[in-house]
Amino acid sequence: MSSASAELSVLSAARGARGVSATRKREALYGFLFASPFLLSLILWSGGPIIASAALSLFDYDIVSPPRWAGLNNYVQALAKDDLFWPSLQRTFYYVLLLVPAGIVGSLLLAWILNREIAGFKLFRALFYIPSLTPGVALAVLWRWILNPKLGPVNFALKKWFGITGPMWMGEPSWAIPSLVIMSLWGGLGGNRMLIFLAGLQGVPRELYEAASIDGAGSWRQFIHVTLPIISPTIFLNLVLSIIGALKAFDTAYVATRGGPAYATWFIALHIYQNAFKYYQMGYASALSWIFLAIILAFTMLQFWLQRHWVYYAGEGRGS
């Protein structure tokens, strides 16, 4: 009798396992069916162009003539023969160096201020977020007028209130990139980066602040020794996203300065665009794109390697 009961229990368990397996397969099938529109569009509109770009980077192709095999010549031309490639990378890195630290610090401080539940704090959050909704083209057109050296309100205010003659801003090579940085900061400080910081700040346990306060730590020491370590994963996330976004800078430079004056804002993304859609060198532009992708991947991997030394994950100590 006991052996029969054991056999029945084994058979019951086997049927149950098959039932669970069938349920999981059915759920997976439904999941793929629901995700299929997105996956199909990803393959057609992203995967296809990516594969085509990789193939075209090995050809000379100007849209009109049939592609001609070039091998690695496009890559050699970019790295060794293109007079604008390395300078465009240098300008892009300079832009990143100015924009990213200022954007991270500014958004963090703004989120820290707006995290306090003062009267009308929801209204202030909305007001600071609204500029980030401005499209890049409209932002560039607006700031071209604001920083106009003759008619813009910035130079007018500098002259009237401080007696200072303002610079040419976007019309002067040394001020062109700082002008784009100012424009990007105005449109980005209160945007998604601030919201991510705000979410991170709201996740800091209040008990830690209370313990630090009992130990005699003021607001500044609490921010340095409690807030920053706890939200370091949030800082890391915003840092990665900000660097990638700044490296891809295109629309503001294209609309505001067209890469000028004297190639002062000729970024790598603009260099790729001009080769592809002005000179119709699609093969060469594809090679430039893949070199640019390799640079972005290298910087991202470097950040993931460095984060082990300064990012704190609760329950894991330093690093991942």
Legacy VTK file of the C-alpha trace (Angstrom):
# vtk DataFile Version 3.0
C-alpha trace
ASCII
DATASET POLYDATA
POINTS 320 float
0.000 0.000 0.000
2.824 2.384 0.849
4.588 1.685 -2.457
1.372 2.396 -4.367
0.962 5.681 -2.502
4.554 6.595 -3.310
3.996 5.874 -6.988
0.833 7.966 -6.989
2.639 10.890 -5.335
5.477 10.675 -7.853
3.009 10.632 -10.751
1.109 13.555 -9.236
4.309 15.550 -8.825
5.311 14.776 -12.414
1.920 15.916 -13.709
2.187 19.071 -11.605
5.665 19.796 -12.964
4.428 19.300 -16.517
1.509 21.598 -15.778
3.796 24.315 -14.395
6.127 23.894 -17.378
3.235 24.182 -19.807
1.960 27.294 -17.988
5.366 28.943 -18.155
5.700 28.131 -21.844
2.253 29.589 -22.477
3.129 32.731 -20.508
6.409 33.074 -22.419
4.546 32.681 -25.710
2.050 35.375 -24.724
4.921 37.611 -23.653
6.629 37.239 -27.031
3.341 37.871 -28.820
2.711 41.088 -26.905
6.309 42.223 -27.409
6.429 41.213 -31.083
5.363 44.653 -32.480
8.238 46.323 -30.640
10.704 43.555 -31.492
9.669 43.664 -35.155
10.110 47.453 -35.336
13.453 47.131 -33.535
14.694 44.587 -36.078
13.389 46.479 -39.124
14.097 50.089 -38.145
17.142 49.679 -35.895
18.700 46.268 -36.460
18.527 46.522 -40.244
20.174 49.954 -40.480
22.855 48.883 -37.983
23.786 45.875 -40.100
23.626 47.969 -43.288
25.851 50.621 -41.708
28.431 48.009 -40.703
28.464 46.670 -44.264
28.579 50.120 -45.911
31.550 51.137 -43.756
33.615 48.744 -45.891
32.511 50.320 -49.195
32.766 53.622 -51.040
29.137 54.605 -51.556
27.711 57.955 -52.600
24.048 56.876 -53.125
24.220 57.551 -56.883
26.937 55.062 -57.858
26.983 51.368 -56.945
29.000 50.540 -53.805
32.690 49.850 -54.435
34.686 47.648 -52.071
37.071 49.704 -49.938
37.996 47.349 -47.122
39.352 49.276 -44.153
40.215 52.356 -46.218
37.376 54.387 -44.685
38.668 53.668 -41.186
42.239 54.510 -42.192
41.052 57.754 -43.773
39.200 58.742 -40.590
42.084 57.952 -38.234
45.008 59.134 -40.370
43.888 61.376 -43.227
40.800 63.336 -42.164
41.866 66.787 -40.936
38.538 67.326 -39.170
38.148 63.984 -37.376
40.521 64.391 -34.423
39.723 68.094 -33.910
36.006 67.262 -33.889
36.635 64.645 -31.196
38.680 67.152 -29.211
35.880 69.727 -29.356
33.341 67.080 -28.355
35.388 66.054 -25.317
35.845 69.707 -24.360
32.079 70.156 -24.523
31.563 67.031 -22.381
34.164 68.236 -19.869
32.361 71.553 -19.427
28.781 70.296 -19.533
28.691 67.021 -17.591
30.243 68.091 -14.240
28.213 71.305 -14.201
25.041 69.415 -15.149
25.530 66.692 -12.522
26.317 69.132 -9.696
23.595 71.582 -10.731
20.865 68.946 -11.072
21.854 67.320 -7.772
21.784 70.599 -5.854
18.494 71.542 -7.504
16.973 68.184 -6.561
18.309 68.558 -3.003
16.630 71.950 -2.680
13.354 70.804 -4.223
13.314 67.680 -2.042
12.375 69.855 0.925
8.646 70.061 1.475
8.341 73.822 1.526
5.228 75.754 0.560
4.538 75.369 -3.159
7.326 72.822 -3.706
5.283 70.976 -6.358
4.900 74.202 -8.334
8.645 74.869 -8.150
9.393 71.340 -9.377
7.095 71.868 -12.352
8.615 75.284 -13.155
12.152 73.901 -13.137
11.121 70.910 -15.245
9.287 72.876 -17.966
12.462 74.133 -19.793
13.526 70.525 -20.399
10.399 70.060 -22.532
11.645 72.623 -25.045
12.700 70.880 -28.300
16.376 71.187 -29.154
15.730 73.226 -32.308
13.488 75.697 -30.492
16.040 75.896 -27.673
18.796 76.786 -30.123
16.685 79.440 -31.874
15.698 80.982 -28.531
19.267 81.185 -27.257
20.583 82.567 -30.517
18.408 85.582 -29.756
19.218 85.676 -26.017
22.972 85.615 -26.726
22.821 87.913 -29.742
25.816 90.235 -29.249
23.926 93.360 -30.396
20.235 92.763 -29.667
20.276 89.999 -27.045
19.102 90.663 -23.467
22.243 89.149 -21.897
24.695 91.657 -23.408
22.158 94.443 -22.867
21.970 93.591 -19.144
25.754 93.271 -18.837
26.215 96.706 -20.385
23.428 98.463 -18.479
23.882 96.979 -15.014
27.615 96.243 -14.872
29.122 98.436 -17.593
30.626 95.352 -19.260
30.705 94.821 -22.993
29.578 91.248 -23.535
31.403 88.819 -25.815
30.263 87.755 -29.254
29.096 84.462 -27.702
28.277 82.083 -30.577
30.038 84.354 -33.044
33.409 84.030 -31.287
35.399 80.750 -31.452
36.547 80.861 -27.823
32.991 81.474 -26.546
31.040 79.222 -28.930
31.222 75.988 -26.931
30.657 77.708 -23.547
27.578 79.308 -25.125
26.234 75.880 -26.099
26.988 74.639 -22.577
24.968 77.497 -21.054
22.129 76.709 -23.445
22.178 72.997 -22.589
22.336 73.649 -18.849
19.295 75.903 -19.001
17.341 73.217 -20.814
18.656 70.231 -18.866
19.287 71.079 -15.208
15.667 70.628 -14.206
14.896 67.749 -16.559
15.059 63.972 -16.258
18.442 64.096 -14.525
16.939 66.165 -11.705
13.951 63.788 -11.445
16.279 60.788 -11.127
18.219 62.566 -8.382
14.961 63.514 -6.682
13.854 59.874 -6.660
17.230 58.841 -5.237
17.078 61.462 -2.487
13.596 60.357 -1.479
14.924 56.825 -1.046
17.476 57.786 1.618
16.262 56.387 4.988
15.307 59.117 7.463
16.808 57.069 10.294
20.290 57.753 8.924
19.724 61.506 9.086
18.393 61.199 12.627
21.409 59.155 13.715
23.792 61.641 12.097
21.972 64.530 13.759
22.298 62.863 17.171
26.037 62.523 16.517
26.202 66.275 15.939
26.390 66.343 12.129
24.967 69.458 10.497
23.157 69.662 7.184
26.353 69.881 5.124
28.049 66.932 6.869
24.854 64.898 6.532
24.835 65.639 2.819
28.498 64.635 2.393
28.606 61.569 4.654
25.041 60.246 4.405
23.310 61.501 1.263
26.122 61.206 -1.261
27.161 57.611 -0.384
23.550 56.390 -0.383
22.691 57.978 -3.748
26.038 57.136 -5.383
24.335 54.547 -7.673
21.968 57.318 -8.802
24.918 59.631 -9.437
26.599 56.876 -11.442
23.485 56.314 -13.564
23.154 60.025 -14.317
26.869 60.262 -15.061
26.723 57.478 -17.654
23.602 58.906 -19.310
24.960 62.466 -19.262
28.281 61.550 -20.864
26.604 59.537 -23.607
24.122 62.364 -24.254
26.850 65.015 -24.344
29.029 62.959 -26.694
26.086 62.767 -29.120
25.544 66.551 -29.140
24.240 67.575 -32.532
20.985 69.541 -32.809
21.985 72.598 -30.770
25.306 72.961 -32.622
23.717 72.371 -36.018
20.922 74.897 -35.557
22.734 77.512 -33.487
26.163 77.650 -35.138
26.276 75.166 -38.063
29.564 73.991 -36.600
31.098 77.460 -36.648
32.540 79.915 -36.254
35.753 78.595 -37.807
34.733 74.997 -36.957
34.649 75.893 -33.239
31.544 73.736 -32.629
32.185 71.092 -35.272
31.396 68.069 -33.103
31.887 64.457 -34.145
28.134 63.886 -34.581
27.963 66.934 -36.857
30.996 65.646 -38.781
29.199 62.331 -39.382
26.022 64.111 -40.464
27.806 66.415 -42.918
29.697 63.567 -44.560
26.507 61.532 -44.905
23.919 64.101 -45.956
25.924 66.990 -47.399
28.769 65.201 -49.181
26.829 61.907 -49.608
29.799 59.825 -48.487
27.642 57.171 -46.878
30.379 54.568 -46.609
32.768 56.965 -44.923
30.026 58.315 -42.621
29.186 54.733 -41.607
32.826 54.114 -40.700
32.849 57.311 -38.651
29.704 56.149 -36.880
31.250 52.829 -35.895
34.390 54.532 -34.625
32.167 56.846 -32.608
30.244 53.852 -31.250
33.511 52.226 -30.170
34.490 55.429 -28.338
31.152 55.585 -26.500
31.410 51.907 -25.529
34.974 52.401 -24.293
33.982 55.352 -22.106
30.979 53.483 -20.733
33.047 50.396 -19.901
35.657 52.621 -18.231
32.952 54.164 -16.061
31.633 50.732 -15.065
35.158 49.707 -14.110
35.801 52.875 -12.088
32.447 52.732 -10.275
33.741 49.840 -8.168
35.886 52.355 -6.281
33.261 54.938 -5.376
29.711 53.609 -5.847
28.074 52.187 -2.716
25.435 49.457 -3.045
23.486 48.686 0.124
24.257 45.182 1.330
27.275 44.823 -0.959
29.668 47.474 0.281
31.700 49.402 -2.257
31.347 48.559 -5.909
29.284 45.847 -7.505
LINES 1 321
320 0 1 2 3 4 5 6 7 8 9 10 11 12 13 14 15 16 17 18 19 20 21 22 23 24 25 26 27 28 29 30 31 32 33 34 35 36 37 38 39 40 41 42 43 44 45 46 47 48 49 50 51 52 53 54 55 56 57 58 59 60 61 62 63 64 65 66 67 68 69 70 71 72 73 74 75 76 77 78 79 80 81 82 83 84 85 86 87 88 89 90 91 92 93 94 95 96 97 98 99 100 101 102 103 104 105 106 107 108 109 110 111 112 113 114 115 116 117 118 119 120 121 122 123 124 125 126 127 128 129 130 131 132 133 134 135 136 137 138 139 140 141 142 143 144 145 146 147 148 149 150 151 152 153 154 155 156 157 158 159 160 161 162 163 164 165 166 167 168 169 170 171 172 173 174 175 176 177 178 179 180 181 182 183 184 185 186 187 188 189 190 191 192 193 194 195 196 197 198 199 200 201 202 203 204 205 206 207 208 209 210 211 212 213 214 215 216 217 218 219 220 221 222 223 224 225 226 227 228 229 230 231 232 233 234 235 236 237 238 239 240 241 242 243 244 245 246 247 248 249 250 251 252 253 254 255 256 257 258 259 260 261 262 263 264 265 266 267 268 269 270 271 272 273 274 275 276 277 278 279 280 281 282 283 284 285 286 287 288 289 290 291 292 293 294 295 296 297 298 299 300 301 302 303 304 305 306 307 308 309 310 311 312 313 314 315 316 317 318 319
